[in-house]
Amino acid sequence: MEQLNTRIMAVIGLGYVGLPLAIEYGKKYRVIGFDVNKTRVEELESGKDHTLEADLKGMAMARAKYQETNGKIGLTFSSDMEDLKQVNTYIVTVPTPIDAFNNPDLTPLLKASETIGKTLGKGDIVIYESTVYPGCTEEDCVPVLERFSGLKFNKDFFCGYSPERINPGDKVNTLTKIKKITSGSTPEVADIVDALYNSILENGTHRAPNMKVAECAKAVENSQRDVNISFMNELALICDRIGIDTNDVIEAAGTKWNFLKYRPGLVGGHCISVDPYYLAHKAKALGYEPHVILSGRAVNNSIAKFIADKVLKLMIQKDHKIKNSNVLILGVTFKENCPDCRNTKVVDIATELEEFGCRVDIYDPWANPEVVRHEYGKELIAKVDDKKDYAAVIACVSHKEFTDFDFKKYQKQNAVIFDVKNFVDRSLVDGRL
């Protein structure tokens, strides 16, 4: 097998997934962190990262190596396609969202493939990390690479697939500490791809027999979690009608040795709320209707409305007038202690309440107000006004900053306290999921 140090790499897409990868590879190889967003490149060149996922010391170290070794190894950033002409190994980490009809949106992936195709050379390897449905690399990406490069797949250039497993906000299961799935379009290329990842990982890799298996494994990981959470969310809907607390039921059932203690909740983010649709898309294309996957999605997508409706009912029970009442929502990101707002379902709660005439304030010390405004048309408040009379307070995200929030004050003011994440003192809440 060829020496890995002959590999000059480009990581395409410098978000939550791509940046940590570029940093780690930049410590050992010559790496270009490429992004079409010039503002993002400028931010990284200044040593900053708004996603809070980057090891800034590691980034500085990888960038310093470029100077120390006269460009033999080390990390640089670019948005100029000309810089990709020196590359022989591409890693694609662009987002793969869904459209308004829950169909896979491959636009970023195909655009990245087009960019690579224009600079692709003989012997080059293109590794995809973006979440896709089984077969997407060969059926959708490879034809674009061939068309724009004029080269032949598995003769002139090769591909690999290694699904990302970045967990935003997780400072324990970081890139180098997780086990990665690897695969290649030929056995020889699979060897190279596997060796490249093993060179930066502490816990090694799992080598899949082919790229379709690796692609499917990624979709299955998050689809399984989505279905498990959907069962707990359905349990919450049932328990609400019975008049018992879902978490009490889970604690009781959890005393059995093989019970899995999943919790109900809002399901957002870039993976769990999206990946099942990719797997479902492939299943439908092959003539199979994925009932379990899609029913789980339907349940999880209904929870925001259930929470809003429950809060409204509790407000009525406390004799609050719904129209023009003030409601405070704590947290808008899709998970705690993380600035990531992708596919957050908290905004659905706010929208539902606003449709009933409520005046909703959203406070989140982690979220970027400009991102929330641009993506969802919602304005964040800079801080909670202690003098404002709130008819309801909804704790949607368990940020560490909210552990000391004075819920007791609002309880004394007869406000409805609803706990979505089960972290508020139970004696203070009127309802929880």
C-alpha positions in Angstrom: 0.0 0.0 0.0 1.2 3.5 -0.8 2.7 5.8 1.8 0.0 7.9 3.4 2.3 11.0 3.5 1.9 11.3 -0.3 -1.7 12.3 0.3 -2.5 16.1 0.0 -6.0 16.5 1.4 -8.9 18.9 1.1 -11.8 18.9 3.5 -14.8 20.3 1.6 -17.2 22.1 4.0 -15.9 23.6 7.3 -18.9 23.2 9.6 -19.5 21.0 12.7 -18.1 18.0 10.9 -15.5 19.3 8.5 -13.5 21.6 10.8 -12.6 19.1 13.5 -11.6 16.7 10.7 -9.4 19.3 9.0 -7.7 20.1 12.2 -6.8 16.5 13.1 -5.5 15.7 9.7 -3.7 19.0 9.5 -1.5 17.9 12.4 -0.1 15.0 10.2 -0.8 15.8 6.6 -0.9 18.7 4.2 -4.6 19.8 4.4 -6.6 22.5 2.8 -9.8 23.4 4.7 -12.1 24.5 1.8 -15.4 26.3 2.1 -17.3 28.4 -0.5 -18.4 30.7 2.3 -15.6 33.4 2.4 -16.8 34.8 5.7 -16.4 31.4 7.3 -12.9 31.1 5.9 -12.0 34.5 7.2 -13.4 33.7 10.6 -11.2 30.5 10.8 -8.1 32.4 9.6 -8.6 34.8 12.5 -8.5 31.8 14.9 -12.2 31.9 15.8 -15.1 29.4 15.4 -18.7 30.2 16.0 -19.8 26.5 16.2 -17.6 26.1 19.3 -16.7 22.6 18.0 -13.1 23.4 17.1 -10.1 22.7 19.3 -8.7 26.2 18.8 -5.3 25.2 20.2 -5.2 22.2 17.9 -6.2 24.5 15.0 -3.4 26.9 15.8 -0.9 24.0 16.0 -2.0 22.5 12.7 -1.7 25.9 11.0 1.7 26.6 12.6 3.0 23.3 11.1 2.4 24.7 7.6 5.0 27.4 8.3 7.3 25.2 10.2 7.5 22.5 7.4 7.4 24.9 4.5 4.1 23.6 3.4 4.9 19.9 3.6 2.2 19.3 6.3 -0.2 21.6 8.1 -3.5 23.3 7.7 -4.6 26.2 5.6 -8.0 27.6 4.8 -9.3 28.6 1.4 -12.4 29.4 -0.7 -10.4 29.5 -4.0 -10.9 26.6 -6.3 -7.4 27.0 -7.7 -6.0 25.8 -4.4 -7.6 22.4 -4.9 -5.5 21.6 -8.0 -2.7 20.3 -5.7 -5.0 17.9 -3.9 -5.2 14.2 -4.4 -7.6 13.2 -1.5 -10.9 15.0 -1.0 -13.2 14.6 2.0 -16.7 15.9 1.6 -18.5 17.1 4.7 -21.2 19.3 3.4 -24.8 19.2 4.8 -27.4 16.9 3.4 -30.8 18.5 4.4 -34.4 17.7 3.5 -36.7 19.9 1.5 -40.2 21.1 2.5 -41.7 17.8 1.5 -39.2 15.8 3.5 -37.3 14.6 0.5 -33.5 14.5 0.4 -31.9 17.7 -0.8 -28.7 16.7 -2.4 -27.9 20.2 -3.8 -24.9 20.9 -1.5 -23.5 17.4 -2.0 -23.8 17.6 -5.8 -22.4 21.1 -5.9 -19.4 19.9 -3.9 -19.0 17.0 -6.3 -19.1 19.4 -9.2 -16.4 21.6 -7.6 -14.2 18.5 -7.0 -14.8 17.2 -10.5 -13.3 20.4 -12.0 -9.9 19.7 -10.3 -10.0 15.9 -10.0 -6.9 14.1 -11.3 -5.9 10.6 -12.1 -5.4 8.4 -9.0 -7.4 10.8 -6.7 -9.7 9.6 -4.0 -13.0 11.3 -3.0 -14.3 10.3 0.4 -17.8 11.3 1.4 -18.8 11.8 5.0 -22.2 13.5 4.4 -25.2 11.5 5.4 -26.9 9.9 2.4 -29.1 7.0 1.5 -27.5 3.7 0.4 -26.2 3.9 -3.1 -26.0 7.7 -3.2 -22.3 7.9 -3.6 -22.2 5.7 -6.7 -25.5 6.6 -8.2 -25.6 10.4 -7.6 -22.1 11.7 -6.8 -19.9 9.6 -9.1 -21.7 10.6 -12.3 -21.1 14.3 -11.4 -17.5 13.6 -10.7 -17.1 11.8 -14.1 -19.0 14.5 -16.0 -16.9 17.4 -14.8 -13.6 15.6 -14.7 -13.8 13.6 -17.9 -12.3 10.7 -15.9 -13.6 7.1 -15.3 -14.7 5.9 -11.9 -12.6 3.1 -10.5 -10.1 3.4 -13.3 -8.9 7.0 -13.1 -10.3 8.0 -9.7 -11.8 6.3 -6.7 -14.2 6.9 -3.9 -14.7 6.1 -0.2 -17.4 6.6 2.3 -16.9 7.1 6.1 -20.1 8.5 7.8 -19.6 11.4 10.2 -20.3 10.7 13.9 -19.9 14.2 15.3 -22.2 14.9 18.2 -22.4 18.8 18.6 -21.7 20.0 22.1 -20.2 16.6 23.2 -16.8 17.2 24.6 -16.3 13.5 25.5 -17.1 11.6 22.3 -14.9 13.8 20.1 -13.6 12.9 16.6 -10.4 11.2 17.7 -12.2 9.1 20.4 -15.0 7.6 18.4 -14.8 4.5 16.2 -15.3 5.3 12.5 -16.9 3.2 9.8 -14.8 3.2 6.6 -15.2 1.8 3.1 -13.8 2.1 -0.4 -14.9 1.6 -4.0 -12.1 -1.0 -4.5 -10.3 -3.2 -1.9 -7.1 -1.3 -2.4 -8.8 2.1 -1.9 -10.6 0.7 1.1 -7.2 -0.1 2.6 -6.0 3.5 2.0 -9.2 5.1 3.4 -9.1 2.8 6.5 -5.5 3.6 7.1 -6.1 7.4 6.7 -8.7 7.4 9.4 -6.8 5.0 11.7 -3.9 7.4 11.6 -5.9 10.0 13.6 -8.2 7.9 15.7 -7.6 6.5 19.1 -10.2 3.7 19.0 -9.8 2.5 15.4 -12.3 1.8 12.7 -14.9 -0.7 11.5 -14.3 -1.5 7.9 -17.5 -2.1 6.0 -17.5 -4.5 3.1 -18.7 -1.8 0.7 -19.8 1.8 0.5 -23.6 0.9 0.4 -23.2 -0.9 3.8 -21.4 2.1 5.3 -24.1 4.5 3.9 -26.9 2.4 5.2 -25.3 2.0 8.7 -25.2 5.8 9.1 -28.9 6.2 8.3 -29.8 3.2 10.5 -27.9 4.6 13.5 -30.1 7.7 13.8 -33.3 6.1 12.5 -33.2 3.6 15.3 -32.8 6.4 17.9 -35.6 8.3 16.2 -38.0 5.4 16.4 -37.0 4.7 20.1 -37.7 8.3 21.0 -41.0 8.3 19.1 -42.2 5.4 21.2 -41.5 7.4 24.3 -43.2 10.4 22.8 -46.2 8.3 22.0 -46.1 7.0 25.6 -46.2 10.7 26.8 -49.3 11.3 24.7 -51.0 8.3 26.2 -49.9 9.1 29.8 -51.3 12.6 29.4 -54.7 11.2 28.7 -54.4 8.7 31.5 -53.4 11.5 33.9 -50.1 10.1 35.0 -46.5 11.3 34.7 -44.5 9.7 31.8 -41.2 9.9 33.7 -42.7 8.0 36.7 -43.7 5.3 34.3 -40.2 5.2 32.7 -38.5 5.0 36.2 -40.8 2.1 37.2 -40.3 0.2 33.9 -36.6 1.0 34.1 -36.2 -1.3 37.1 -36.3 -4.3 34.6 -32.7 -5.2 33.5 -33.3 -5.1 29.8 -35.5 -1.9 29.6 -34.0 0.9 27.6 -34.6 4.3 29.4 -35.1 6.6 26.4 -36.9 9.8 27.3 -39.6 11.7 25.4 -38.6 15.1 23.9 -38.3 17.4 20.9 -36.4 15.7 18.1 -34.4 18.2 16.0 -30.8 18.6 14.9 -29.0 17.7 11.7 -29.2 13.9 12.1 -32.0 12.2 14.0 -34.8 14.4 12.5 -33.3 14.1 9.0 -31.6 10.7 8.4 -34.8 8.6 8.7 -36.2 10.4 5.6 -33.1 9.4 3.6 -33.6 5.8 4.5 -37.3 6.0 3.8 -36.6 7.7 0.4 -34.5 4.7 -0.7 -37.0 2.2 0.6 -39.8 3.9 -1.4 -37.7 4.0 -4.5 -37.4 0.2 -4.2 -41.1 -0.2 -3.8 -41.3 -0.7 0.0 -43.3 1.6 2.3 -41.3 2.0 5.6 -44.2 2.2 8.0 -42.3 2.1 11.3 -39.8 4.8 10.2 -42.4 7.2 8.9 -44.8 6.7 11.8 -42.0 7.5 14.2 -41.3 10.7 12.3 -45.0 11.6 12.4 -45.1 11.2 16.2 -42.0 13.1 16.8 -43.1 15.9 14.6 -46.3 16.2 16.5 -44.7 16.9 19.9 -44.1 20.6 19.6 -47.8 21.2 18.9 -48.7 18.9 21.8 -46.5 21.0 24.2 -48.0 24.2 23.0 -51.6 22.9 23.3 -50.8 21.6 26.8 -49.4 24.9 28.0 -52.5 26.7 26.6 -54.8 24.4 28.5 -52.8 24.9 31.7 -53.0 28.7 31.2 -56.7 28.5 30.9 -56.9 26.4 34.1 -55.0 29.1 35.9 -57.4 31.7 34.6 -54.9 33.4 32.2 -56.3 35.2 29.2 -54.6 33.6 26.1 -54.6 36.5 23.7 -51.8 39.0 24.3 -50.5 37.0 27.3 -46.7 36.9 27.7 -44.9 33.6 27.3 -41.2 33.0 28.0 -39.4 30.1 26.2 -36.0 29.1 27.6 -33.8 27.7 24.9 -34.0 27.5 21.2 -31.1 25.2 20.2 -31.9 21.6 19.4 -29.8 20.4 22.4 -28.2 21.7 25.6 -24.9 23.6 25.9 -24.6 23.9 22.2 -25.2 26.8 19.7 -26.6 24.5 17.0 -30.1 25.5 15.9 -30.5 23.2 12.9 -34.0 21.8 12.6 -34.9 22.9 16.1 -38.5 22.2 17.0 -38.7 24.9 19.7 -39.6 27.4 17.1 -42.7 25.3 16.3 -43.9 25.7 19.9 -43.4 29.5 19.6 -45.2 29.7 16.3 -48.2 27.6 17.6 -48.5 29.9 20.7 -48.3 33.0 18.5 -51.1 31.7 16.3 -53.3 31.8 19.5 -52.3 35.4 20.1 -49.6 34.9 22.7 -46.6 37.2 22.8 -43.6 34.9 22.9 -40.1 35.8 24.2 -37.3 33.4 23.4 -34.2 33.5 25.5 -31.1 31.5 24.7 -27.6 32.5 25.8 -26.0 29.9 23.4 -27.9 30.6 20.1 -26.7 33.2 17.5 -29.6 35.7 17.2 -28.7 36.4 13.5 -29.0 32.7 12.7 -32.3 32.3 14.5 -33.6 35.4 12.7 -32.4 34.3 9.3 -33.5 30.6 9.5 -36.8 31.0 11.5 -37.8 34.6 11.5 -37.7 34.7 15.3 -36.1 37.4 17.4 -34.3 36.4 20.6 -34.3 38.6 23.7 -30.9 39.6 25.0 -31.9 38.9 28.6 -35.0 38.0 30.6 -36.9 41.1 31.9 -37.4 40.4 35.6 -40.2 42.9 35.7 -42.2 41.4 32.9 -45.3 39.5 33.8 -45.3 36.0 32.2 -48.3 33.8 32.1 -46.2 30.8 31.2 -42.5 29.8 31.2 -41.5 26.8 29.0 -38.1 25.2 29.8 -37.3 23.7 26.4 -33.5 23.3 26.6 -31.5 22.3 29.7 -28.6 24.7 29.2 -26.3 24.9 32.2 -27.3 28.6 32.6 -30.9 27.6 33.3 -30.1 25.3 36.3 -30.2 28.4 38.5 -33.1 30.1 36.8 -35.7 31.4 39.4 -38.7 29.3 38.4 -40.0 29.7 42.0 -40.5 33.4 41.3 -42.8 32.7 38.3 -44.6 30.0 40.2 -45.5 32.5 42.9 -46.8 34.8 40.2 -49.2 32.1 39.1 -47.4 31.4 35.8 -47.6 28.0 34.2 -44.2 26.2 34.4 -43.8 23.5 31.8 -40.6 21.4 31.7 -39.8 19.8 28.4 -36.4 18.3 29.4 -37.3 17.1 32.9 -34.6 19.2 34.7 -36.7 21.6 36.7 -37.6 20.9 40.4 -40.7 18.8 40.1 -42.5 20.8 42.9 -42.3 23.9 40.7 -43.8 22.6 37.5 -47.4 22.4 36.3 -46.5 20.0 33.5 -43.7 18.1 31.9 -43.2 15.9 28.9 
